Structures are given as C-alpha cells and as structure tokens.
Amino acid sequence: MESDPEIELKAYHWLRGNLAGFIRFDGERIPIKIAPLPDGRFVASVMVAMQIAADTVLELPDDGDADLHLMVSLEKFDERTEPNGCADRWRTYHGDPPDVNWAWITIDAAKFQGYFIDGEVFHRPNTLEKGGSTISRMLNQTKLDAIRAAIRTQFRIDAADPVVVGVDPDGFDVRRQIDVLRLNAPAGTVISDEKSALATLATLAANA
C-alpha cells in the first residue's frame, strides 16, 4: 500500500524514536544502534560482513508487523581520515562502539505498518547551525530541569542524568543511561535557533 503524508510523518517519528534495533544481512540478524548525521544520513558501528552484504535491512526496534523495516545501503569509512567526526557523533549518542568498523547509512525504502515508503521521506538534513551542537550544549548547561520535566510529560518516567545529544528542527534527542529518548516538537513547531529551542522545550515541559 502506498503511503500518505500522515503515515510518512509517523514513520519518520518512529525512526527518530527508535535508534536501536536489529540489522539483517546474509542470513544473519544482530543488534545495532544508529545515530543521525547533520547531512540526513545515519551512522553505525558495523561488522565488515554488513558492509559487503547484498541486501541489508534495519528493523526498528524489532521485526513485528507494527515495526519499521528499512532497506538501507551502507558505505564504509575510516574513522582516522573521516573529517566530520561521524564516529564520535555515534559515541555521543551510544557510548563505546561494538566494532572498530564504521559505515554511513542511507535509507533506500521502508515498510511500515503495511505501507511502502520512499527512502527520501527519512532524509532530512539538519538545518541548524553546527547541526544543533551549540544549542545542545546550552540546554545541558542551563535547562536540565526542563529536560527532565519534558521527559516526564512525554514518557511518564524519570531520567536522573539526561543529556541532550542532538537538536534538529523537529525535536530533541536525549540520552539517558540505558537508551536515547526522542522529544518531538509539537505539530506546527519548527526549531530554528536557540530562542525557538527554549520555547519548544518549555512547551514540552509545561504539563509535568
């Protein structure tokens, strides 16, 4: 079944809220964690066998009918010569990597809850200056209480030591000890600078 804009947005939000799952390749299926890059691609620590597999599928967070299945292409890179710190961005999100090999991930197509979705739907470059890193630092230095409140509002859980690891026009990525949580901006809201980031976070925290 072909998708519509509502389903595409739901699938994108699902992706950003589930950065850990499984990868299937050449008959294998193992856990994987991905992190978003400012250019719209994703990055992961991978095995060499994944890089040369003919067909590679990400299952986020699992392989159920309601989960997100992504057909992806992997492009290997060498952390020692890659100039943009992609491997370090993954570490910021997830900690120590399971492998020394790295790959950029491009989404070619997806299947989500019975719908087929073009990969371009998931390719959303981060238009914030420096990929939102400056805003992330500001929030971590001054707004930890608001971050905790926003997490309580959205997830009904407490996060003892949350760290904002990513900010983009659509929301915030917040790492806690066991995972990365996604705080989506309210519908119709776009984060474009520090001021709008603060206003969006305040809105998300308002009902805590």
N, C-alpha and C positions, 0 to 999 in steps of 0.2 A: 504494500500500500504506500502510495506517495505521501510525503509529509506536508504539513501546512505550517505557517509561521508560529502558531502556538506550540505545536509539537516540537519544532526546531528549537525554540527558546527553552522549553522544558528539558530537551536533550542536552543543550549546552549547559544549563544549570546543573544537570545531573553529572555531567563530566567534571565541572569545576568543583562539585561537592564530593567527588569520589576519585581522588588521585591515587588510590591504591586498589589493586585488584589482581588479575591474573593475565598472563600472556600465553597464547597458544601458538606453537610453531613446530612443524615437522613431527607431529605426534606427541610433542611434549606440552606440558602445562605447568607453569611455575608462577609464584607470586612476583609482582612487580609494583614499583611505585614510580610515578611520573611527576614532573614539575613543569609549570608553564614558563615559556620564554617570552620576552618582550616582542619578538617578531611574530608571535602567533603559533609557533610550533611548540613542541614539548621536548623534554629531555629525560633520559633514564640511564641508569647504570645497567648494563646488559652483558649477557654471555656472547661470546663470539658466534656461537651457533645461531643465535637470534638474528645477527646481522646478515647472515648468508641464507636465511630461510626464504623459500619461495612465497609462502603465504604466512602472514603474521596478523593475529587478532588479539586485541585487548578486550578483556571482559571486566567491566567496572560496575559494581565491585565483585560480581560473580557471574555465573553463566545462566541464571534464571531467565525466564521469558520476559520479566519486567526489567531486567538489567540492560545496560548499554554495551553493545558489541561494536567494536571499532576495527575496521580493516585499515591497517597502517603500513607505512613504509619507513624503514629505519636507515639512517645514513650515519655511518660511524665517523667519529672524530677523535683526535688525540688531545687529551686534556693539556698536555705540555705545550702545545702550539696553538690551541684554540684561543683567540684573543678576547672573547667576550665573557669569560668566566661561567660558561654554561654548567660545568660540573659543580662549581661552587654554589650556583643557584640551587641545584638539586640538593646539595648538602644543607643549605639553609632551610629547605623545606623538610628534609627527611633524616638528616644526620649522616652517619657513616654508611658508605655505599657497600652493597654486597659483592661488587666486582670492580675490577680496575678498568674495564672497557666501557665506553660511552657511545651513545647514539642520539642524534636528533630524531624526533618522531613527527611525521606528517600524517594527518588523518585523511584517508582517501574516500571513505564512505562509512556509513554506520547503519546498524539496525537497532531500533529502539521501540519496544512495546508494540511490535507489529508493523512499524513504519520503516521505510528505507529513506535515508537522509544523505545528501551530498556532503562530502568532507569539507567543502568551503564554509558550511554553517559553523564549524568549530574553529575556523581560522580567524581569530580576532586579535590583531596586533594591539599591544598596549600603547595607547597614545599619550600616556602621562610621561612627563619629563623624567628621564633616567629610569623608565619602567616602574615608577612609583616608589623607588627605593628611598628617596628623601622623605616622602610622606610616611612611609613605614617607620623610619627612624623617629620622626616627630611623634607619631602615635605611641610608639613604645616608650618614649621618654616622658610623655605628658598625659596620656589618656588610657592607662591600664584599667582604671576603674570602669570607664565607659566600655572598653572592650569586653571585660568580664560581664558587665550588665547586658550587652548585646548578645553574648553567648547564652546567658540565662534566658533571655527573652525568646531566642530562636530555638534553642535546643533543650531547654529546661534542665541544664546541667551546670555545674560549677567548674571553672577552669582555673586552677591555682596559679599557674605561671604562663599565661598566654603570651605569645609573641607574634606580632603582625609580620608575616614574611612576604606578603605581596599585596599591592593595591593596584587596581585597574579601573577603568570606567564603570564596570559592572559590580564591583564589590571588593571584599577584603578576604585574604587568605590568612588564617590564624593557626599557628602551630601550638599544640599543647604536647604533653609528654608522650601520648600514645598515637596521635594522628594529627591531620590538618583539617580544620573546620573551615567551611565557606560561609561567609556572611554576605548574602546577596543584597545589593542596593534595592530599595523599594522600586516598584514599577514606575517608569517615567523619570527616574532619577539617574543622572549621569555624574560620575565623579570626574572632574576636570582639573582640579587643583587642590591645594591644601585646604582652602576655605570650604569647598564643597565636600571634601572628605570628612572634615569635622562635623559639618551639618548632617551628613548622611549617617555617620556613626552615632550622633546624638539622637537621631530619629530611631535608629535600630535599638538603642538602649533605653528608649523612653518608657517602655512598659515593664521594665524589670522590677 
